[in-house]
Amino acid sequence: PSEASKALDAAVKSMISPESASPETSAPRCRVRPTEVTVAKEKLPPDHLKDVVSTCFAALRTYQRKSFENLENQWREYDAEMLCALINDNQRMMEKCDEFKDKSLRMIPEHQATDIRMLEFIHAEVAADYAGLAKEGVNVLGRCIIVDLDEAVFSKIYTAEWETGTRLTETLTATLEDYLNDIKEWIPTAFFDKLVEQI
């Protein structure tokens, strides 16, 4: 392969999708950095830098599509901690994506203004999709909590167990408190508030 394609491959391979081990992890195991573009700048003609940035954004979009599909099709496989980590990761990826755009686009020659505008548009879509993934994580988290409550509480309403005076209200309150006390510590306030509204 040519030096150009090697530089392009190196740029894409260096971006690892985020997978935090727990909601408390301070940073996802990912990199969205302009260093790849800096390396490519040393190896490629300046007019090709836009291709590196575009390919990096394309790699991020591929990861996003897979994440949306997983949330839609395999949501029952997630637990509360995994979903909180997903929410946090996508929030941070949105911020890192902004940093990547700001630093990388400065390296592209000014005479490629049309390409720069196109990349700014692509960036806006990628950043919006990270926000969308975080919001979808909140929706799935709420759904998972309701499913747990259905098994523990709601399925017993109007049954013989309910009629004999089982303390379903206390069980419901205690279960919600357990969830919400932990989740409040794990995700940003704006996402926590959306979760509470949803439940």
C-alpha positions in Angstrom: 0.0 0.0 0.0 1.0 3.6 -0.6 2.2 5.9 2.2 -1.1 7.8 1.8 -3.2 4.6 2.4 -1.0 3.5 5.3 -1.5 7.0 7.0 -5.2 6.8 6.4 -5.4 3.2 7.9 -3.3 4.3 10.9 -5.7 7.2 11.5 -8.8 5.0 11.5 -7.3 2.1 13.5 -6.2 4.5 16.3 -9.8 5.4 17.1 -11.2 2.9 19.5 -14.9 2.9 20.3 -15.8 3.7 23.9 -16.5 0.8 26.3 -16.3 1.9 29.9 -16.1 -0.9 32.4 -18.4 0.8 34.9 -20.5 4.0 35.2 -17.9 5.6 37.5 -15.1 5.3 34.9 -13.7 8.8 34.5 -12.9 8.4 30.8 -14.0 5.9 28.2 -11.4 3.6 26.6 -11.4 5.6 23.4 -9.4 8.2 21.5 -10.7 10.8 19.2 -7.7 12.9 18.8 -6.2 15.1 16.1 -2.8 13.4 16.5 -3.8 11.0 13.7 -4.4 14.0 11.5 -1.0 15.4 12.6 0.7 12.1 11.7 -1.1 12.1 8.3 -0.1 15.7 7.8 3.6 14.7 7.9 3.0 11.8 5.5 0.4 13.1 3.0 0.1 16.1 0.7 -2.0 18.8 2.6 -4.9 18.4 0.2 -5.5 14.8 1.4 -5.9 15.8 5.1 -9.7 16.3 4.5 -9.8 12.6 3.5 -8.3 11.5 6.8 -10.8 13.6 8.8 -13.7 12.4 6.7 -12.6 8.7 7.2 -12.3 9.3 10.9 -15.9 10.6 11.0 -17.1 7.7 8.9 -15.5 5.3 11.4 -17.3 7.0 14.2 -20.6 6.8 12.3 -20.2 3.1 11.8 -19.7 2.6 15.6 -22.8 4.8 16.2 -25.0 2.7 13.9 -23.9 -0.5 15.6 -24.6 1.1 19.0 -28.1 2.2 18.0 -28.8 -1.3 16.6 -27.6 -3.0 19.8 -29.8 -0.7 21.9 -32.8 -1.4 19.8 -32.4 -5.1 19.3 -30.6 -6.3 22.4 -31.8 -3.9 25.1 -32.7 -6.7 27.5 -29.0 -7.7 27.7 -28.1 -4.4 29.3 -28.1 -3.8 33.0 -28.3 -0.4 34.8 -24.6 -0.1 35.2 -23.9 -0.8 31.5 -26.5 1.7 30.4 -25.1 4.4 32.7 -21.6 3.7 31.3 -23.1 4.0 27.8 -24.8 7.3 28.6 -21.6 8.7 30.0 -19.4 7.4 27.2 -21.6 9.0 24.5 -21.7 12.3 26.4 -17.9 12.3 26.5 -17.6 11.1 22.9 -19.7 14.1 21.8 -17.3 16.4 23.7 -14.2 14.6 22.2 -15.7 14.8 18.8 -16.0 18.6 19.1 -12.3 18.8 20.2 -11.3 16.6 17.3 -13.2 18.7 14.8 -11.8 22.0 16.2 -8.2 20.9 16.1 -8.3 18.8 12.9 -10.1 21.3 10.6 -7.5 23.9 11.4 -4.9 21.7 9.7 -6.8 21.5 6.4 -5.6 24.1 3.9 -7.9 27.2 3.7 -8.4 26.9 -0.1 -10.4 23.8 0.7 -13.2 25.8 2.2 -16.0 23.8 0.6 -14.5 20.6 2.1 -14.2 22.2 5.5 -17.8 23.3 5.4 -18.8 19.7 4.4 -16.8 18.3 7.3 -18.4 20.7 9.7 -21.8 19.5 8.6 -20.7 15.9 9.0 -19.3 16.7 12.5 -22.6 18.2 13.5 -24.4 15.0 12.5 -21.9 12.8 14.3 -22.1 15.0 17.5 -25.9 14.9 17.3 -25.9 11.1 17.0 -23.7 10.9 20.2 -26.3 13.0 22.0 -29.0 10.8 20.5 -27.3 7.6 21.7 -27.0 9.0 25.3 -30.7 9.9 25.2 -31.6 6.5 23.9 -29.5 5.0 26.7 -31.7 6.9 29.2 -34.9 5.5 27.4 -33.6 2.0 27.6 -32.5 2.4 31.2 -36.1 3.5 32.1 -37.5 0.6 30.2 -35.2 -1.8 32.1 -36.3 -0.4 35.4 -40.0 -0.7 34.5 -39.4 -4.4 33.5 -37.8 -5.1 36.8 -40.6 -3.4 38.6 -43.2 -5.3 36.6 -41.6 -8.6 37.7 -41.3 -7.5 41.3 -44.4 -5.4 41.8 -46.8 -4.6 38.9 -47.4 -8.3 38.0 -48.8 -8.9 41.5 -51.4 -6.1 41.5 -55.0 -7.5 41.7 -53.7 -11.0 42.5 -54.4 -13.0 45.6 -51.1 -11.9 47.0 -52.1 -8.3 46.6 -55.5 -8.9 48.2 -53.9 -10.5 51.2 -52.2 -7.2 52.0 -48.7 -7.7 50.6 -46.8 -4.5 50.9 -46.4 -3.8 47.2 -46.2 0.0 47.7 -43.3 -0.4 50.1 -41.6 -2.8 47.7 -42.1 -0.4 44.8 -40.7 2.6 46.7 -37.7 0.6 48.0 -36.8 -0.7 44.6 -37.1 2.7 42.9 -35.0 4.3 45.7 -32.3 1.6 45.2 -32.1 2.3 41.5 -32.3 6.0 41.6 -29.9 6.6 44.5 -27.2 4.7 42.5 -28.0 6.2 39.1 -28.0 9.7 40.5 -24.4 9.3 41.3 -23.5 7.7 38.0 -25.0 10.0 35.3 -25.2 13.8 34.7 -28.1 15.6 36.3 -29.8 16.4 33.0 -29.9 12.7 32.0 -31.1 11.7 35.5 -33.9 14.2 35.4 -35.0 12.8 32.0 -35.0 9.3 33.5 -37.2 10.4 36.4 -39.6 12.0 34.0 -39.8 8.9 32.0 -40.4 6.5 34.9 
